[in-house]
Amino acid sequence: MKNISRALILAMAAWSLPVFADSLQQSDVDRFIAKTPAVFTVIASVDQRLSKQEKKRFQASLMKMHPYTTMADMMEDKPDNLLLDGVSQKVGYEDFQHYAKVADRFFSVAMSAQMVEQLSGLGQENPENINNLFRYLDDPSKPEEKQQRLYEMFEKMCQERCVNPEDVDIVAQNYLPLSKVLRLKK
């Protein structure tokens, strides 16, 4: 399985998913990890002013793997958008819409992996706790049958969630810090 699993994920995803013009680089990851706490502080203040219907829409967008672009769309014509644009520009993005697109790209891969981790032990007695799907898939000491099953689950999740195939590898390399900054893991 090892590196073949990543190569297969990329190949299968490339077959069925749209490719973004720019692939994410390590510098994008580093900036995102360093600057997201400032953006999240403003998002938290704006979130308090969302209507019940907007909050429901945002919650639904989590499962569709695009919560940040959903928020950007909801905020587009609101005064709070100036706050979101301002903090996004201050930390190096064009505006909040640009930040949201990058955030959703990271979020969709990391959340897909986390969902597979959580589903990995269903129906098993004494299930193994998987904290990093990508390390598990590359670990030669793990059962190949289980690796294949988890790989297939992740691949299907990625295909359904419109993950850019080029993003899988960069997220895999930075999975735990990205998951922490996105508040998917403690």
N, C-alpha and C positions, 0 to 999 in steps of 0.2 A: 504494500500500500504506500508507504512512505511518501516520497515526493510525487509519485505517480498519482496519488489521490488529488493533490492540488492541480496537477496538469489535467487530469480528467475533468475536474470541476470547471476549470477554465475553458476547456474544449467544449464541453456540453453546454455551458452557459453561453459561450460565444455563438453557438448554433442557434439559440432560441431567444437571445436577449439583445436589446438595442445597445450599441456601444457609444459611450460618451466621447466627445471629441478629445478631451484631455483626461489622461489617466492620472490618478492620484499618486503623489510622490511622498517620500519620507518627510520632506519639508512641509507638505500639507498636513501630515499627521502631527508633526511636532508643533506647528502653529495651532492646529485645532485643539490639541491636548492642553497647551499652555493658555489659550485665550478663551476657551469655552466657559470656564467659570464666570468670567465677566459678563458674557452674553446671557448665561443662565440666571444671573442675578436680575437682569432687566426682564427676562422672560417671566420670572417669578412675580415681579411686580405687575406686569401686564396681564398675566394669567388671572389675577384677582379681579380684573375688570371684564372678563369674558362672561357672556350670558350663559345660561344653562345649556342652551342649544349649541353654542359654540364649544363649550366644554365637552359635550357629548360627541360633537364632530371631531374634536381633537383626540378624544379617547378612541374613537373608531379608527382614526388614522394610524394609531400605534400598531394595530394588527395588520394594516395594509403597508406598513413600513415606510410611511412618509409623513411623520408628525410635524416636522419642522417646516416643510413646504406648505402643509395645510395651515399651520399657524401664520406663515408669511402671507398666504392668500387671504386668510380671514382678516389680517391686520392691514392689508394694503390701503384701504381708504379711511383708516382710523388715525386719530392724532398720535396714538401710541406707536405707530409705525415709525415716526420720526425718532423716537427713543431707540427702537430696535435697529433702525438704519444707522443711527449715530454710533451706538456701541459696536456694531458690526464693522463700520468703517474705521473706527478707532483701533480695532484689533486686526485690521488688515484685509477685510473683505470689501467688495464693491458696495454692498448694501445687505440688508437682512435676507433678501431673497437669495442672494449668492451664498451667504452663510448657510441658509436652510438647505439648499441643494447639496452642499458638501456634507452637512450634518446627516442628511437622510442617506447619503451614500454609505457613510460609515455605519450609521444606525442599522440600515437594512441587513448588512452582512453580519454585524455583531449580534443583532437580535435573532437572526436566523440561526446562527450557531448556538446561541443561548437556548433557544427553543428546542433544538435537537438535543442539547445536553440534558435539559429537563425531561425530555421524553425518552431518553436513552434507557432508563431502567424500568419503564412501565412493564408490568406483568412478570417481573423477575423477583425472585426471592433474594434478599440481600444485594440490591443493585449497587454497582460501582458508581461512586460520585465522580462525575467528569466535570472538571473546572475549566478545561481548555480543550475544546473539540479539536482544534487544529494540531495541538501537540499529541493528543490521543491518536489521531489518524496517522501520524508519522512515527508513532512509537512501535518499534519492532517486537516488543515484549507483549503487546496486546493481541487478543485473538483476532485473526484476520477476518473471520466471519462477522464479528461484531463491528469491526472497522468498516467493512463493506456495507453493512446495514446502515450505520450512521452516516457514511459518505452518501449513500443513496437518499437518505432522509434530508441531508443538507442540500444536496443537489436539487432535489424537488422543491425544497423551500426557496432556494435561490431563484429557480425558474419561475415560481409563482409570485415572487416578491420583486421582480424586475431589478435585481442586483446587477450592476455593471460587472461583467466578468473580470475586468482588469482590476477591480477593487478587492477581490477575494484575497489575493496574495498579500497586498499591503496591510489589509486588516488582520490577516492571519499572523503576520510578523509583529503586529502591535495590538493584538487582541485584548489582553488584560488591561493595559492603560486606557485604550479606547472605551472598553466596557465600563471602566470606573468613571471616566469623565462623562460618559453618556448616562450614568447612574443605572446601569444594568447589573453591575456587580459592586460589592462593597470593597 
